[in-house]
């Protein structure tokens, strides 16, 4: 890839323009549909992440060729994995944000304690049902 093509499309590569047009139209179409917009945003984040990671893997041979000492090689590997970790973290944060806007995130429902009826075979079994605290009688199934 030439330097001219990189500057023309930014850091996203040659697929930036078609992706931008596709998701721009999808975004304008889904202004009234919030879930569709969130899904489109998460797809865009995922595709951008794959593009960045693919580009990083494609740069490995040229970067390794510039290493002169074992220390250079270790520094290059550390840089690669540090960048990968940062991109993973940033993409996951952005995808969770997009999913939460779309209503697709994990929604925490409060756990309700269900009223349980326990059968007691003490003195109540002989005398009959004992009223509960709310005034209703106990019933066995």
SVG drawing of the C-alpha trace seen along z (x, -y; Angstrom):
<svg xmlns="http://www.w3.org/2000/svg" viewBox="-58 -12 79 45">
<polyline fill="none" stroke="black" stroke-width="0.4" points="0.0,0.0 1.4,-3.4 1.7,-6.4 -0.7,-8.3 -3.5,-5.8 -3.1,-5.8 -3.3,-9.6 -6.3,-9.6 -8.5,-7.4 -7.1,-8.1 -6.0,-5.3 -8.9,-3.0 -7.5,-1.9 -9.2,-1.7 -12.5,-0.3 -13.2,-3.5 -15.2,-5.3 -17.6,-2.4 -18.0,-1.7 -18.6,-5.3 -21.2,-5.6 -23.0,-2.4 -23.2,-3.3 -23.9,-7.0 -27.0,-6.0 -28.0,-3.4 -27.6,-6.1 -29.8,-8.6 -32.4,-5.9 -32.6,-4.9 -33.0,-8.2 -36.4,-7.2 -35.4,-3.7 -33.0,-3.7 -32.3,0.1 -31.3,0.2 -29.0,-2.8 -27.3,-1.1 -26.9,2.1 -25.4,0.2 -23.0,-1.6 -21.9,1.7 -21.3,3.2 -19.3,0.1 -17.1,0.4 -16.5,4.1 -15.6,3.6 -13.3,0.7 -11.6,2.9 -11.1,5.8 -9.6,3.3 -7.2,1.8 -6.0,5.3 -5.6,6.6 -3.5,3.5 -1.4,4.1 -0.8,7.8 0.1,6.7 2.7,4.3 4.6,7.0 7.0,8.1 8.2,4.5 8.5,3.7 10.4,6.9 12.8,6.1 13.8,2.9 14.8,4.6 18.6,4.8 19.0,6.3 17.0,8.7 16.0,5.8 14.5,4.1 12.5,7.3 11.2,7.4 10.3,3.8 8.4,4.3 6.5,7.2 5.6,5.3 4.4,2.4 2.3,4.7 0.5,6.3 0.1,3.1 -1.6,1.6 -3.7,4.7 -4.9,4.5 -5.7,0.8 -7.8,1.5 -9.6,4.4 -10.5,2.4 -11.6,-0.7 -13.7,1.3 -15.4,3.3 -16.2,0.1 -17.7,-1.5 -19.7,1.6 -21.2,1.8 -22.1,-1.9 -23.8,-1.2 -25.6,1.8 -26.8,-0.1 -28.3,-2.8 -29.9,-0.1 -31.4,1.6 -29.3,4.7 -27.1,4.5 -27.6,6.7 -30.4,5.2 -30.3,5.7 -33.7,6.7 -34.2,6.5 -34.6,9.9 -38.0,10.0 -38.4,12.3 -41.4,14.4 -43.7,15.2 -43.3,18.8 -45.8,20.9 -44.2,23.5 -46.2,26.3 -45.6,26.7 -46.4,29.9 -46.4,28.6 -49.4,27.5 -50.9,25.8 -51.5,29.1 -53.9,30.1 -55.7,26.8 -55.9,25.9 -54.4,23.1 -52.8,20.2 -53.3,16.8 -50.2,15.2 -48.9,11.8 -51.0,10.2 -54.2,11.8 -54.6,14.5 -54.9,18.2 -52.3,20.7 -53.2,23.2 -51.5,26.4 -51.5,27.5"/>
</svg>
